[in-house]
């Protein structure tokens, strides 16, 4: 579960490293937490600093992101439950398309029902 002020890792190659959640965007009011597949507003706290690679994002830039991993358990209708070891997001632009050309690590298949199939196709694997 992601709340406001939560620090999250960026799991794509957009150039961000750590972001802070500013707001959770959901229909039906202002929710208290977000889960996998929810769109959130984030602020970039750290960027990956490599001399040869220019980052697509800048520090303290406000962007959208979709939650792809949480430390809380995910329950499926088949009776399976699992969790990840970190909270992470994939950064999005204003049209809710990913900045990155590659998503690092595996992503859950729950992103498909929220119309984020582009992220699933960029990921290394799907759980």
Order of alpha helices (4+ residues) and beta strands (2+ residues): beta-beta-beta-beta-beta-beta-beta-beta-alpha-beta
